[in-house]
Amino acid sequence: MFIWLASYPKSGNTLTRSLLASYFFSKDGYFDFDQIKNIKQFPESSLFENLGVDVKNEKEVIKNYIKAQELINKKNTIQFFKTHSYLFNIENNPFTNLENSLGVIYIVRDPRNVLISASHHNQKSHEETVKDMIDGYVLNKKDGTTLPVYTGNWSNNYKSWKAFKSVNKYLLVKYEDLINDKEKTFQQILKFIYKLKNIDFILDKKKFNNIIQSTEFEKVQKLEDKKGFEESVIDKNTGKKIKFFRLGAKTDWQSSLNPNLQNIIQKEFATEMKELGYL
């Protein structure tokens, strides 16, 4: 069985994975980018190639989402999977089901700051990014090396994963809480995981403290400067890698975002933003 780490892009999934990878895939809790490799993305090409699926055929890939997950679950161990997909059902082909999913940790971020971060990462204007967030878009559509990921729009991505609430297998994590009170929020995440696993939670305090310190934004920035980060993208103009860990909590929509675009976002996503305390 696996636990989903789901989010709309640029919402804090990488920070969440960094914390969890350090806790579950290191001895001492000191963070390193290599640990994140233990948390794979879904969908991922090799899973479908192992089933003999033509990964260039999008419909065939979607038809085999459940089979790919069943293949993973033959290992009979609890795993984590990152995804930016919304929880869809396309032509009666579900993204996942309860037979394969132990639960979901959904990470959400103020969509106005998502806009700024996504605009920089995707090398698109703020206006283009707002359109993507409202209309929905497909990640990796023209990539050619990785499978398409159907994000849906910002609102649908968030709302769709709440389906797991009805079976008490859902934890909502706000990026802002991870930044402002990382210790408390990370403990909540760990307690949720242990509850899903039906195991008593005993915190490894030394390891936990090492994780909190080694995942400070400035330290991760320095680590990226030193080693690089494989999830960063190439600048279309310079050919150089764009820094993945650029601003973090310093991303500020109030000073960076055109008031007209602020109003568009706030009007389009008013219900969800009020629900989340962003309005």
C-alpha positions, 0 to 999 in steps of 0.5 A, spaced: 500 500 500 502 507 498 500 514 501 500 519 496 503 526 497 499 530 492 499 537 490 498 542 485 505 544 482 509 549 486 505 548 493 510 545 497 511 537 495 518 538 495 519 540 502 514 535 504 518 529 501 524 532 503 522 531 510 519 524 509 525 522 505 530 524 511 525 521 516 524 514 513 530 513 508 536 516 512 539 513 519 541 520 522 536 525 519 541 529 515 537 531 509 540 530 502 537 530 495 539 523 494 534 521 499 528 524 495 529 519 490 526 514 494 519 517 493 517 516 486 512 520 482 506 517 479 505 516 473 512 514 471 514 511 465 517 504 467 511 502 471 507 502 465 513 499 460 513 493 465 506 492 463 508 492 456 504 498 455 505 503 450 507 509 454 506 514 448 499 512 448 496 516 453 489 513 453 492 506 454 496 509 460 490 511 463 487 505 462 492 501 466 493 506 472 490 501 477 494 495 474 500 499 475 499 500 482 497 493 483 504 491 480 507 496 485 503 493 491 505 486 490 511 488 494 507 488 500 510 494 503 508 501 505 511 506 500 510 514 498 508 516 491 508 524 489 503 526 484 501 533 481 495 529 478 488 531 480 484 525 483 480 524 476 476 518 473 477 519 465 472 514 461 471 510 467 478 509 468 480 512 475 486 515 478 487 510 484 482 506 488 482 504 496 485 497 494 491 500 492 491 507 496 492 507 504 491 515 504 493 521 502 497 527 504 495 533 500 499 539 500 496 546 499 499 553 498 496 560 497 494 560 489 497 567 489 504 565 491 503 558 487 502 563 481 508 567 482 512 560 483 509 557 477 510 562 473 518 563 474 519 555 474 515 554 467 518 560 464 511 563 463 508 570 464 503 571 470 498 572 465 499 565 462 500 562 468 493 564 471 490 561 465 493 555 466 491 555 473 484 556 471 483 552 465 487 546 467 493 544 464 497 537 462 504 537 465 510 534 461 505 534 455 511 536 450 516 533 454 517 527 450 521 523 456 516 523 462 508 521 462 503 527 462 500 529 468 493 531 468 493 537 474 486 539 473 485 547 475 487 549 482 481 548 485 479 541 482 486 539 484 484 541 491 477 539 491 478 532 488 483 529 493 478 531 499 474 524 497 479 521 502 476 525 507 470 520 507 474 514 509 478 518 514 484 517 510 486 524 508 491 530 511 491 537 509 497 540 510 498 548 508 505 550 506 504 556 510 504 552 516 510 548 514 514 554 513 511 557 520 511 551 524 515 546 521 516 542 527 509 541 529 506 540 522 511 535 521 509 531 527 502 531 525 504 528 518 508 523 522 502 521 526 497 521 521 502 516 517 503 512 523 495 512 524 494 509 517 499 504 518 496 502 525 502 503 529 504 506 535 507 513 534 514 514 537 518 520 535 525 519 534 527 526 537 534 526 535 533 524 528 527 529 528 531 535 530 536 533 525 531 533 519 528 540 522 535 543 521 538 540 515 532 542 511 532 549 513 531 553 506 538 557 506 541 550 507 537 547 502 539 553 497 546 552 498 546 544 497 543 546 490 548 550 489 553 545 491 550 539 488 545 541 483 537 538 483 535 534 478 528 537 478 530 544 476 529 546 469 533 549 464 532 556 462 530 557 455 534 563 453 541 562 457 541 554 457 543 554 464 539 551 470 534 555 473 534 555 481 529 550 484 529 553 491 529 560 489 525 564 494 520 559 498 517 563 504 519 570 501 515 569 495 510 575 496 504 576 492 502 582 495 508 586 492 509 581 486 502 580 483 499 585 478 492 587 482 488 585 476 491 578 476 490 578 484 482 580 483 482 574 478 485 569 482 481 571 488 474 571 484 475 565 481 477 561 487 474 565 492 470 559 495 476 555 496 481 560 499 476 562 504 475 555 506 483 555 507 483 562 510 487 565 504 481 570 504 
